[in-house]
Amino acid sequence: MSTEVEFLRDQVQRLNSALSHYQDRHRSEATSAPQGEEERHTETPAPWLSDQSIMAPLLSEYDRHMDDMTEQLQSYQMQMTAIRLKLDTVVKENERLHAELRESVERQLQTLPVSTGPGVEGDTLGDEGLISNLHQQIQLSVQERDQAMELWRASAQELDRLQQLYQITTSDGQLHVAEQQRLKDQLIQFQQHIQKLQVTNQKLESTNQQFLKTLTEQSTEMEELRNQLRSAKADLRMATAKVEEMTKLMQNVQDQIQRREDDAAEAHGREEASDRRLHHLQSALSQLEARLKAASQEAEGVRREQVVWERQVGELQVRCASLEEERYEAFSKVRDSIQLAEEASLQKDQVENVRKQCNSQIHRMAEELSALQLECADKESQMERSMREMRAVEEELEKVYKEGRGEPEYRKMEVLHQRSLNAERLKDDMNITLQSTHNKMKKLEMDYSEELSRCQEEVRRLQGSLSAAREDCSGVSEERLQLQQENMQLRREMEELRKASMMTQRRAKQQVSQMEQEYSLKEQGLEARVRELEENSRSSSADLTRLLSAQQKTSQRWKEEAKTLTLTFHTKLTSLKGELSRQKQRCQELEIQLVTDHETIVEYERQMAEYQEKNSRLQRRLTQAEQKATTASQQLSIMTSQRRKTSSMADLESL
């Protein structure tokens, strides 16, 4: 039965493909078909695409094809009637024009006078040539009219033949409609029989479905248990995966701790770099102190020279005192710079108290500064001692002068004489020395002013370097504090991460132990349920075997009945196939007739185009003939007037 249905479907598809091919081939040629019809065919889908029956698509396609054929014939009839009317109008117009032309020519010929004079023979010969030409043109137009009439008669005969063919096709269509109705009745009977078979098959399928439901229920229960086992195994895998993830997290935490330790090491390296910077600052401070020592030594040398010159010249003490005051001011500035350095050292001590690793270096720097202060104090004490010794010498000299006054006068005179000599000599020497000392003092003053300005510039530069050193120390202290804070924060984070990792490890262990206990309980329950299901499946399989044996018996009986029904159905199908083959042959014959009709129509259209061209040529010739007739009439009128003049002249001469 399925093979027969497939055969019928193949036949329907083949017929549909042939029809679609024919329609596509002839749709472009049928230009005069209405557009509404084409839109209807394009918009309505093919019925066999939506209907699942067997013969209905073929019949509906046959009906549609017959409707198309009738519509095409009607359109051709309408076209032929329109063409016939046009031909009638053209023929009438040609006859009218021909009659008018004949009447005009006859009138012109009648108006021509018959003259036998000897002077008019040349003119008559020209007129006879024109008349012969006109007669030839008239004969040609008559021949063309006869040809057009013959073509019109042939087209009328062709139209009659097409009408006969249309009547034959309509009669064949009625026969096909009757056959179609008979086939529809047979199809309805077959469909009823098939519905009965389908009902019986549905009953069998319902019983089979009940058995299958029981089997599927048991299989679903087995599948559920298996799924539960799989889910339990998957949970175990998930637990193991979670444990692995926790281990990975622990490793990540350890890696983070390692990174934090590396960061701490980097911070320690930064602290060492800051210590190195402090060492460089200390070296710069030591250089500054060395310069200060050199400046103090130079000041001491100048002071010694001043002491020597004070011993020699007492008058210059005031100036030396002023110079000493200026020197003391310079020393006070140096002391201020030392105090600033001490303040910087105190600030550094505070920074070193915060940063324990820098304590030793800052203490060493403080000891060096204290040693420098002690050396400065020693130098000052030496200077004060030298001043005291100078004053003691002066006091001893004064005492000697005082004690010399109490000696005898002789000795006094000698001493005075000697003193006077010495005084004169000393006076000269002193004048010389004063002059030289004045020069030297001027030079010393200039040198001292230069040295003082240089020292002041050096002090300013040292103050700037001290301020820069203070700023560097403050920046280093801030960096150290920041690094210490970062180290403390990193340590706190490391401790928190360790605590969190320990807590996660404990929780993971607890969860794993709980999951193992739950999975063991689930496995035990599932094993017991699987045993129960296996027992149930054995009992159900025994029941199913009994039911299957009974079903096989009933199915054997139904198969025999189905065989008888299929035999009857095959016989009917063979008869239907014969009818289908006959219908196919008839359709092919109709297609051939349609092709021939279409070719004849195309030929007729071509002939109509030729007729129209010929009519246009005839129209042009008629217009030309009319023009020639008008020119000939004008010439005839001129000739008649000339003849009348000549005749009148001849009459006058004869008179």
Buried (B, 14 or more C-beta within 10 A) or exposed (E): EEEBEEEBEEBBEEBBEBBEEBEEEBEEEBEEBEEEBEEEEEEEEBBBEEEEEBBBBBBBBBBBBBEBBBEBBEBBBEBBEEBBEBBEEBBEBBEEBBEEBEEBBEEBEEEBEEBEEEEBEEBBEEBEEBBEEBEEBBEEBEEBBEEBBEBBEEBEEBBEEBEEBBEEBBEBBEEBEEBBEEBEEBBEEBBEBBEEBEEBEEEBEEBBEEBEEBBEEBEEBBEEBEEBBEEBEEBBEEBEEBBEEBEEBBEEBEEBBEEBEEEBEEBEEBBEEBBEBBEEBBEBBBEBBEBBBEBBEEBBEBBEEBBEBBEEBEEBEEBBEEBBEEBEEBBEBBBEBBEBBBEBBEBBBEBBEEBEEBBEBBBEBBEBBEEBBEEBEEBEEEBEEBBEEEEEEEEEEEEEEEEEEEEEEEEBEEBBEEBEEEEEEEEEEBEEBBEEBEEBBEEBEEEBEEBBEEBEEBBEEBBEBBEEBBEBBEEBBEBBEEBBEBBEEBEEEBEEBEEEBEEBBEEBEEBBEEBEEEBEEBBEEBEEBBEEBEEEBEEBEEEBEEBEEEBEEEBEEBEEEBEEBBEEBEEBBEEBBEBBEEBBEBBEEBBEBBEEBBEBBEEBBEBBEEBBEBBEEBBEBBEEBBEBBEEBBEBBEEBEEEBEEBBEEEEEEEE
